[in-house]
Amino acid sequence: MNEMIKFVNEYSVSNYGNDYNMCVDLTYKYPIKNESKCRTFISRLKSYLNKNNVFIDGIFVNEYDSNFSGLHNHLLLYSDSDFSTSKGLIFNYWKNIGLSNINQYDRKGNYGNYIVKHLNKTENNNWDFIMNL
């Protein structure tokens, strides 16, 4: 697990020479239990940002809520745009899908540790790179 935490924490610096800029939590209005549907929604978000001249990459994970009634997502994002622009675009896109919580990344906040804690506990607690979508 420690190797995975280190990998997640270093991914952006290793690939882009800069740390992540955002920690993003995404929920859905209606329960989603299928990991592939989460991937579709995040892929559409990525496409929307790209159409608005914002490049993003990073890592996302799926996690069940405490009642195991539906999935939500945690993302560590690197963006080539400023935080305010990226945050506004993500919020405006996601508001029709569910709720978003978007914060500036702070390495001291241990968000990388937080997002890997439930990986592979169920068949839907998976992770992937944003660039794979």
N, C-alpha and C positions, 0 to 999 in steps of 0.2 A: 504494500500500500504506500509506503514512503517513497518508493521509486515513481509511482504514478503521481503522487502529489508534486514531487520535484519536476516531473515531466510537464504537468499541467501548468505549474507556476512559471516555467522557463520557456514555454512554447512561443509566445509572442516575441520575446527578446531574441530567441534563437532564429526565428524566421524573418523578423522585420526590424531588428535592431532597436526596438522600442517596446516598452511594457504595454500591457493591455491598457485601454482607457476606460472601459466600462464593465460593470457587473450588472447583469440583466436577469430578472426573474419574470417569467411569462406564465400566466395562467389562462385557462379557457372558460368561456361562459358555460359551456356544456361539458360534461365529463367525457374525456377521451381516454380510452384504454389501449389504443393501438399505437405503438411507437412510430409506425410509418406515417400516421396522420400528423404527429408532431413534426416529423421531418418535413412533410409537405408544407406545413404552415411556416416553419422557419426558413425553408427554401424560398417561399414566396416573399417573406420579409427581406431576405438577402437580395432577391431580384428587384424589389421595390427600392431598396437603398441604392443598388447599382444604377437603376434608371435615374436616380436623383444625384448621381455622381458621388456617391459615398461607397467606398470599398470597406468591407468588413471581413474579418476572419477571426478565428478563435476556436473555442471548444464549447460544446453544449452537452448537457446531460439531461436525461429524463428521470423524473422521480415521482413516485406515487405520493399523493397526499396522505395525511395520517389515517384516513379511513379506507385507504386503498380503493377509493371510488373513481379516481381519475388521475391522469398524469399532469405534471407541470414541468417547466423547463428552467434550468439555470444556465446562463451563458457568461463566459469570459470573452470579451470582444476587444479586438484591436480594430481601430477605425482610422482611416487616413484623413478624416474630417475632425473638426473641433467637437468637443463634447456636446455643446448646446445644440448644434445642428443635428448631430446623430441622435441625440436624445429626443428632440422634437419630432424627427421623422419616424423613429421607432414608436413613440407614443401615439402619433397620429395614425399610423398604420394598424397598430395592435388594438386600439380602442374598440374596434368593431369585432374583435375576436375574443378578447378577454381583458384581463388587467395586466399592467406592466409595472415593474419597479425597476428604475434605471438609476444607477449611482456611479459616480466616478470611482475607478479602480484605485485601491490603496493596498499595496503589497503587504503592509502591516496588518490588514484586516483578515488575512488568512482565508479569503474566499476560495482559493484553490483547494484548500483542505476541506472546506465545507461542501463543495460540489462533488467531491469524490467519495464521500463517506458512505453512500448507499449504492455505489456502482455494483452491478451484477448481483444484487440481492434478489431480484426477480428477473424474468425474461425481458421485461420492458425497462429496466433500469440500465440503459445503455448510454454510451457517449460516442461522439464523433466530432470531426472537424467541420467547421462551417464551410470550408472550401470544398468539401465532398458533396455538398448539396447542389 
